[in-house]
Amino acid sequence: MEPSDGELRDVTRRTRLANERTYLAWWRSALTALAAGLAVGKIAPGLVEGAAWPYEVVGVGYGLLGIAFLVYGEHRRRSVERALEEGSFPPLDRGVALALTGFGVALAVATVAVVAA
């Protein structure tokens, strides 16, 4: 049984709303990474004795991760919207997911190393 036009419009509307929520999640992740970068790179060095540069390097890393979240979040939002118009769906790019995960793990290890030093 074929879906009616009303059912198709409803599915498309729900998918667009889900895409908006996902876009906002990319923004939340970006803002969190940027806040972590500020805390680690600018606030933490003033609270500890020793060299500030390791904290600053890790802080810049979190800032770069935040920028990556913003850029890819917008790219992903547009890809899903374009696919909706075409009646398809773009899977999450494995390379981007792997790169973001690797960068996040590297930052987590660097954070632990800086805090433990």
Protein Blocks (a to p, Z undefined) as FASTA:
>chain_A
ZZdfklmmmmmmmmmmmmmmmmmmmmmmmmmmmmmmmmmmmmmmmmpgcjfklmmmmmmm
mmmmmmmmmmmmmmmmmmmmmmmmnopacdddfklmmmmmmmmmmmmmmmmmmmmZZ
